[in-house]
Amino acid sequence: MMKRNVTLQLDDEVIRAAKVLAAKRGTSVSGLVAAELARLVAEEERYEEAWRRARKAMGDTAGRGGRRWEREELHER
């Protein structure tokens, strides 16, 4: 995958703390930011997929207030 540069503007204190944190984790500030952004994107993709599956499972009833569940259905053992 092709990588591109991104420019960020951060407060000096944030940069200093990020350098310390990156050093503790054995990486660079760039690596730290890249890993966190990748984690956030993956989390969002998982959420969106779960939302699509839930909407599909609800079917057409979602526009009419959804299905009414019976207690026994929700608590089957």
Phi and psi in radians as a Rosetta constraint file:
Dihedral C 1 N 2 CA 2 C 2 CIRCULARHARMONIC -1.270 0.35
Dihedral N 2 CA 2 C 2 N 3 CIRCULARHARMONIC 2.394 0.35
Dihedral C 2 N 3 CA 3 C 3 CIRCULARHARMONIC -1.884 0.35
Dihedral N 3 CA 3 C 3 N 4 CIRCULARHARMONIC 2.530 0.35
Dihedral C 3 N 4 CA 4 C 4 CIRCULARHARMONIC -2.241 0.35
Dihedral N 4 CA 4 C 4 N 5 CIRCULARHARMONIC 2.749 0.35
Dihedral C 4 N 5 CA 5 C 5 CIRCULARHARMONIC -1.486 0.35
Dihedral N 5 CA 5 C 5 N 6 CIRCULARHARMONIC 2.579 0.35
Dihedral C 5 N 6 CA 6 C 6 CIRCULARHARMONIC -2.252 0.35
Dihedral N 6 CA 6 C 6 N 7 CIRCULARHARMONIC 2.404 0.35
Dihedral C 6 N 7 CA 7 C 7 CIRCULARHARMONIC -1.784 0.35
Dihedral N 7 CA 7 C 7 N 8 CIRCULARHARMONIC 2.295 0.35
Dihedral C 7 N 8 CA 8 C 8 CIRCULARHARMONIC -2.132 0.35
Dihedral N 8 CA 8 C 8 N 9 CIRCULARHARMONIC 2.572 0.35
Dihedral C 8 N 9 CA 9 C 9 CIRCULARHARMONIC -1.979 0.35
Dihedral N 9 CA 9 C 9 N 10 CIRCULARHARMONIC 2.086 0.35
Dihedral C 9 N 10 CA 10 C 10 CIRCULARHARMONIC -2.275 0.35
Dihedral N 10 CA 10 C 10 N 11 CIRCULARHARMONIC 2.721 0.35
Dihedral C 10 N 11 CA 11 C 11 CIRCULARHARMONIC -1.131 0.35
Dihedral N 11 CA 11 C 11 N 12 CIRCULARHARMONIC 2.610 0.35
Dihedral C 11 N 12 CA 12 C 12 CIRCULARHARMONIC -0.974 0.35
Dihedral N 12 CA 12 C 12 N 13 CIRCULARHARMONIC -0.697 0.35
Dihedral C 12 N 13 CA 13 C 13 CIRCULARHARMONIC -1.128 0.35
Dihedral N 13 CA 13 C 13 N 14 CIRCULARHARMONIC -0.685 0.35
Dihedral C 13 N 14 CA 14 C 14 CIRCULARHARMONIC -1.153 0.35
Dihedral N 14 CA 14 C 14 N 15 CIRCULARHARMONIC -0.737 0.35
Dihedral C 14 N 15 CA 15 C 15 CIRCULARHARMONIC -1.090 0.35
Dihedral N 15 CA 15 C 15 N 16 CIRCULARHARMONIC -0.799 0.35
Dihedral C 15 N 16 CA 16 C 16 CIRCULARHARMONIC -1.044 0.35
Dihedral N 16 CA 16 C 16 N 17 CIRCULARHARMONIC -0.828 0.35
Dihedral C 16 N 17 CA 17 C 17 CIRCULARHARMONIC -1.149 0.35
Dihedral N 17 CA 17 C 17 N 18 CIRCULARHARMONIC -0.636 0.35
Dihedral C 17 N 18 CA 18 C 18 CIRCULARHARMONIC -1.153 0.35
Dihedral N 18 CA 18 C 18 N 19 CIRCULARHARMONIC -0.659 0.35
Dihedral C 18 N 19 CA 19 C 19 CIRCULARHARMONIC -1.112 0.35
Dihedral N 19 CA 19 C 19 N 20 CIRCULARHARMONIC -0.722 0.35
Dihedral C 19 N 20 CA 20 C 20 CIRCULARHARMONIC -1.133 0.35
Dihedral N 20 CA 20 C 20 N 21 CIRCULARHARMONIC -0.813 0.35
Dihedral C 20 N 21 CA 21 C 21 CIRCULARHARMONIC -1.081 0.35
Dihedral N 21 CA 21 C 21 N 22 CIRCULARHARMONIC -0.783 0.35
Dihedral C 21 N 22 CA 22 C 22 CIRCULARHARMONIC -1.067 0.35
Dihedral N 22 CA 22 C 22 N 23 CIRCULARHARMONIC -0.738 0.35
Dihedral C 22 N 23 CA 23 C 23 CIRCULARHARMONIC -1.096 0.35
Dihedral N 23 CA 23 C 23 N 24 CIRCULARHARMONIC -0.716 0.35
Dihedral C 23 N 24 CA 24 C 24 CIRCULARHARMONIC -1.093 0.35
Dihedral N 24 CA 24 C 24 N 25 CIRCULARHARMONIC -0.569 0.35
Dihedral C 24 N 25 CA 25 C 25 CIRCULARHARMONIC -1.623 0.35
Dihedral N 25 CA 25 C 25 N 26 CIRCULARHARMONIC 0.023 0.35
Dihedral C 25 N 26 CA 26 C 26 CIRCULARHARMONIC 1.233 0.35
Dihedral N 26 CA 26 C 26 N 27 CIRCULARHARMONIC 0.602 0.35
Dihedral C 26 N 27 CA 27 C 27 CIRCULARHARMONIC -2.433 0.35
Dihedral N 27 CA 27 C 27 N 28 CIRCULARHARMONIC -3.055 0.35
Dihedral C 27 N 28 CA 28 C 28 CIRCULARHARMONIC -1.781 0.35
Dihedral N 28 CA 28 C 28 N 29 CIRCULARHARMONIC 2.933 0.35
Dihedral C 28 N 29 CA 29 C 29 CIRCULARHARMONIC -1.073 0.35
Dihedral N 29 CA 29 C 29 N 30 CIRCULARHARMONIC -0.699 0.35
Dihedral C 29 N 30 CA 30 C 30 CIRCULARHARMONIC -1.056 0.35
Dihedral N 30 CA 30 C 30 N 31 CIRCULARHARMONIC -0.778 0.35
Dihedral C 30 N 31 CA 31 C 31 CIRCULARHARMONIC -1.122 0.35
Dihedral N 31 CA 31 C 31 N 32 CIRCULARHARMONIC -0.679 0.35
Dihedral C 31 N 32 CA 32 C 32 CIRCULARHARMONIC -1.094 0.35
Dihedral N 32 CA 32 C 32 N 33 CIRCULARHARMONIC -0.832 0.35
Dihedral C 32 N 33 CA 33 C 33 CIRCULARHARMONIC -1.151 0.35
Dihedral N 33 CA 33 C 33 N 34 CIRCULARHARMONIC -0.761 0.35
Dihedral C 33 N 34 CA 34 C 34 CIRCULARHARMONIC -1.066 0.35
Dihedral N 34 CA 34 C 34 N 35 CIRCULARHARMONIC -0.762 0.35
Dihedral C 34 N 35 CA 35 C 35 CIRCULARHARMONIC -1.128 0.35
Dihedral N 35 CA 35 C 35 N 36 CIRCULARHARMONIC -0.734 0.35
Dihedral C 35 N 36 CA 36 C 36 CIRCULARHARMONIC -1.181 0.35
Dihedral N 36 CA 36 C 36 N 37 CIRCULARHARMONIC -0.727 0.35
Dihedral C 36 N 37 CA 37 C 37 CIRCULARHARMONIC -1.125 0.35
Dihedral N 37 CA 37 C 37 N 38 CIRCULARHARMONIC -0.709 0.35
Dihedral C 37 N 38 CA 38 C 38 CIRCULARHARMONIC -1.088 0.35
Dihedral N 38 CA 38 C 38 N 39 CIRCULARHARMONIC -0.699 0.35
Dihedral C 38 N 39 CA 39 C 39 CIRCULARHARMONIC -1.115 0.35
Dihedral N 39 CA 39 C 39 N 40 CIRCULARHARMONIC -0.763 0.35
Dihedral C 39 N 40 CA 40 C 40 CIRCULARHARMONIC -1.122 0.35
Dihedral N 40 CA 40 C 40 N 41 CIRCULARHARMONIC -0.733 0.35
Dihedral C 40 N 41 CA 41 C 41 CIRCULARHARMONIC -1.128 0.35
Dihedral N 41 CA 41 C 41 N 42 CIRCULARHARMONIC -0.775 0.35
Dihedral C 41 N 42 CA 42 C 42 CIRCULARHARMONIC -1.096 0.35
Dihedral N 42 CA 42 C 42 N 43 CIRCULARHARMONIC -0.709 0.35
Dihedral C 42 N 43 CA 43 C 43 CIRCULARHARMONIC -1.087 0.35
Dihedral N 43 CA 43 C 43 N 44 CIRCULARHARMONIC -0.758 0.35
Dihedral C 43 N 44 CA 44 C 44 CIRCULARHARMONIC -1.125 0.35
Dihedral N 44 CA 44 C 44 N 45 CIRCULARHARMONIC -0.709 0.35
Dihedral C 44 N 45 CA 45 C 45 CIRCULARHARMONIC -1.116 0.35
Dihedral N 45 CA 45 C 45 N 46 CIRCULARHARMONIC -0.711 0.35
Dihedral C 45 N 46 CA 46 C 46 CIRCULARHARMONIC -1.103 0.35
Dihedral N 46 CA 46 C 46 N 47 CIRCULARHARMONIC -0.728 0.35
Dihedral C 46 N 47 CA 47 C 47 CIRCULARHARMONIC -1.090 0.35
Dihedral N 47 CA 47 C 47 N 48 CIRCULARHARMONIC -0.829 0.35
Dihedral C 47 N 48 CA 48 C 48 CIRCULARHARMONIC -1.074 0.35
Dihedral N 48 CA 48 C 48 N 49 CIRCULARHARMONIC -0.702 0.35
Dihedral C 48 N 49 CA 49 C 49 CIRCULARHARMONIC -1.144 0.35
Dihedral N 49 CA 49 C 49 N 50 CIRCULARHARMONIC -0.738 0.35
Dihedral C 49 N 50 CA 50 C 50 CIRCULARHARMONIC -1.107 0.35
Dihedral N 50 CA 50 C 50 N 51 CIRCULARHARMONIC -0.687 0.35
Dihedral C 50 N 51 CA 51 C 51 CIRCULARHARMONIC -1.126 0.35
Dihedral N 51 CA 51 C 51 N 52 CIRCULARHARMONIC -0.737 0.35
Dihedral C 51 N 52 CA 52 C 52 CIRCULARHARMONIC -1.082 0.35
Dihedral N 52 CA 52 C 52 N 53 CIRCULARHARMONIC -0.764 0.35
Dihedral C 52 N 53 CA 53 C 53 CIRCULARHARMONIC -1.118 0.35
Dihedral N 53 CA 53 C 53 N 54 CIRCULARHARMONIC -0.698 0.35
Dihedral C 53 N 54 CA 54 C 54 CIRCULARHARMONIC -1.141 0.35
Dihedral N 54 CA 54 C 54 N 55 CIRCULARHARMONIC -0.755 0.35
Dihedral C 54 N 55 CA 55 C 55 CIRCULARHARMONIC -1.096 0.35
Dihedral N 55 CA 55 C 55 N 56 CIRCULARHARMONIC -0.694 0.35
Dihedral C 55 N 56 CA 56 C 56 CIRCULARHARMONIC -1.135 0.35
Dihedral N 56 CA 56 C 56 N 57 CIRCULARHARMONIC -0.724 0.35
Dihedral C 56 N 57 CA 57 C 57 CIRCULARHARMONIC -1.138 0.35
Dihedral N 57 CA 57 C 57 N 58 CIRCULARHARMONIC -0.574 0.35
Dihedral C 57 N 58 CA 58 C 58 CIRCULARHARMONIC -1.335 0.35
Dihedral N 58 CA 58 C 58 N 59 CIRCULARHARMONIC -0.403 0.35
Dihedral C 58 N 59 CA 59 C 59 CIRCULARHARMONIC 1.045 0.35
Dihedral N 59 CA 59 C 59 N 60 CIRCULARHARMONIC -2.581 0.35
Dihedral C 59 N 60 CA 60 C 60 CIRCULARHARMONIC -1.253 0.35
Dihedral N 60 CA 60 C 60 N 61 CIRCULARHARMONIC -0.238 0.35
Dihedral C 60 N 61 CA 61 C 61 CIRCULARHARMONIC -1.230 0.35
Dihedral N 61 CA 61 C 61 N 62 CIRCULARHARMONIC -0.314 0.35
Dihedral C 61 N 62 CA 62 C 62 CIRCULARHARMONIC -1.046 0.35
Dihedral N 62 CA 62 C 62 N 63 CIRCULARHARMONIC -0.650 0.35
Dihedral C 62 N 63 CA 63 C 63 CIRCULARHARMONIC -1.288 0.35
Dihedral N 63 CA 63 C 63 N 64 CIRCULARHARMONIC -0.220 0.35
Dihedral C 63 N 64 CA 64 C 64 CIRCULARHARMONIC -1.993 0.35
Dihedral N 64 CA 64 C 64 N 65 CIRCULARHARMONIC 0.438 0.35
Dihedral C 64 N 65 CA 65 C 65 CIRCULARHARMONIC 1.665 0.35
Dihedral N 65 CA 65 C 65 N 66 CIRCULARHARMONIC 0.009 0.35
Dihedral C 65 N 66 CA 66 C 66 CIRCULARHARMONIC 1.449 0.35
Dihedral N 66 CA 66 C 66 N 67 CIRCULARHARMONIC 3.018 0.35
Dihedral C 66 N 67 CA 67 C 67 CIRCULARHARMONIC -1.372 0.35
Dihedral N 67 CA 67 C 67 N 68 CIRCULARHARMONIC 2.533 0.35
Dihedral C 67 N 68 CA 68 C 68 CIRCULARHARMONIC -1.571 0.35
Dihedral N 68 CA 68 C 68 N 69 CIRCULARHARMONIC 2.113 0.35
Dihedral C 68 N 69 CA 69 C 69 CIRCULARHARMONIC -1.650 0.35
Dihedral N 69 CA 69 C 69 N 70 CIRCULARHARMONIC 2.514 0.35
Dihedral C 69 N 70 CA 70 C 70 CIRCULARHARMONIC -1.592 0.35
Dihedral N 70 CA 70 C 70 N 71 CIRCULARHARMONIC 2.566 0.35
Dihedral C 70 N 71 CA 71 C 71 CIRCULARHARMONIC -0.976 0.35
Dihedral N 71 CA 71 C 71 N 72 CIRCULARHARMONIC -0.727 0.35
Dihedral C 71 N 72 CA 72 C 72 CIRCULARHARMONIC -1.089 0.35
Dihedral N 72 CA 72 C 72 N 73 CIRCULARHARMONIC -0.626 0.35
Dihedral C 72 N 73 CA 73 C 73 CIRCULARHARMONIC -1.154 0.35
Dihedral N 73 CA 73 C 73 N 74 CIRCULARHARMONIC -0.675 0.35
Dihedral C 73 N 74 CA 74 C 74 CIRCULARHARMONIC -1.349 0.35
Dihedral N 74 CA 74 C 74 N 75 CIRCULARHARMONIC -0.393 0.35
Dihedral C 74 N 75 CA 75 C 75 CIRCULARHARMONIC -2.074 0.35
Dihedral N 75 CA 75 C 75 N 76 CIRCULARHARMONIC 0.547 0.35
Dihedral C 75 N 76 CA 76 C 76 CIRCULARHARMONIC -1.121 0.35
Dihedral N 76 CA 76 C 76 N 77 CIRCULARHARMONIC 2.485 0.35
